[in-house]
Amino acid sequence: MDTIEIDNEWQETYEQLKAAANRKSSWRDRLDAVEQLGKWNNEQAIELLANRLNYDTVYQVQEAAYRILKQFGEDVQRPSQKKGELIKGVNKILVRVKKSLPAGHSFEEFKEKLKRMRSDIYDIYEGNKGADFEKWLEDIWSSASAR
C-alpha cells in the first residue's frame, strides 16, 4: 500500500469516526469510535480523542479516550467521574415526561417516551449508570407517581 492509499483510507475512516464520536444520541457509538481511533496514532485522531476525553458526557467514553491517549504517549489527566445530578433539573424533566403519559401507564411506556423525547438524558444516564440505570430510572418513575 502506498502513502496516497493510506491517506485516502485514513480520511474516509476519519470522517466516519468523527461523525460517530460526536453522535450525541449514542454513547455506545462514541465509545466504539474512540476505540477505533486507537488504531491511528496521528494528529487528527489525537485531537478527536482529546475532545472526547475533555467533553464527553459519559465517563466510559472519557476513560477509553484517556487510556488510548496515554498509550500514544500523550500527557493527559485521568477524568474524574461526576457524582450526583449529571443534568441540572433532571428529576423535574423526568416528572414532566411521566405526567405527559396517561394514568396507569407502564414503566416500559415511560422509558420509551423518555428515549423519544429526551434521548440526550437517556443516553447520558444509561452510559454513566451502566447496570444500575434501569433500577435508577424505575425508582424515579415509581416515586414520581406518589407526587
N, C-alpha and C positions, 0 to 999 in steps of 0.2 A: 504494500500500500504506500503510495507516495504522499507527500505533505499536503497537496491540494485535496486529495480524497479524505484525509484525516480532518482537515479544516472544514470541509463541507459536511462531513459526518457530525463533527462537533457542533457546528452552527445549527443544523437541524435538531440534533439532540438537545442543545441548549435551549432553543425556543420552546420545545415541548416541556422540558424540565422547569423552565422559568414559569410557564403558564401553570403547571401543576403545583409548583412551590408557592405560588401566590393565590391558589384557589381557596378562598375564604370559607367555602361551604364544606370542605372535606380535609380534616386533619390527617386522615389516612393517606390521601393523595399527596399532601405536603410532606409527610414522613417518607413516603416512597420516593418522592423527588429528591429529598435530602440524601437518602441512601444511595440513589443513582448518581448524584453529584459527587459522591465519594470516589467514583471511578475516574474522575477528571480533576487532576491537580493543576488548575490553571487560574488565571486572574478572574475570569468571569465566574467560574464555579465558586471560588473563594468568596467573592463579593456576594453572591447569592446565598451561600451558606452563612455568612456573617449577618446578612439581613434576617434570615430565619432564626439565628441564634438570638439576635437582639430584639426582634419584634414579633415573633410568633406568639400566639395566644395559648398554645398548648405546650406544656412542659416537655412531653416526649419528643416533640419536633425540635425544640431548643436543645435538648440533651443530645440528640443524634447529630445535630449540626456542630455542637461543641466537640463531641467525640471525633468527628471527621476532621474538623479544623485542627485539633490537637495532633492527629495523625499526620496531617500535612505540615506540621511544624509551626503552625500559627500561634502567636501569643494571645490567647483568649482566656477569659474568665468563665468558670462554670456558672451556668444560670442558676438563679435561686427559684425554688418552687413557691409560687404565690399561695398564700393561705386565705381562707375566708371567701368573701364575695369577689368573684372574678370579673363580673359585670355589675356596675353600680345599679342598684334597684332591681336586681333580677327577680327577687321574690314578688314584687309588685307586678312585674311583667308576666310572671307565671300565673298569678292570680287572675290577671286580665284574660289570659288565654283560657283559663278554666271557666271564667264567667261567660266567655263567648260561646261556650258549648251548652247544649240543652241539659236540663236537670236529669240526673240519672245516667249520665254518660259514663263510659268505662275509662279506666286508666289508659288503655291502648288508644282510645279515641283522643284523649288528651295528649298523649305522647305524639301521635301522628299529626295533630293540629299544631303542636309546638314545632315539630320538624318542618311543617309547611310555612308557618307564619314567621318563625324566628330560627331559621336554620343556623344562624350565627351562634345563638345561645346554645342550641342543641349540640352543635359541633364542639364548641369550646369546653362545655361541661362534660360531654361524653369523653373527649380526649383527655381531659385533666383528671377526671374521677375514675376512669377505667372501669374495672369490675364493679365499683361501688355506684356507678351512675344510675342504674335502674332503680336501686333502693332509694337513693337520694331523691330522685325525681318523684318516685311513688310516695315517699314521705311528705314531700311538699304538696303533692296533689291531694293526698288524704287529709292533711292538716288544713289546707285551704277550704275544704268542704265544710269545716266547722265554723268558718267565719261568716 
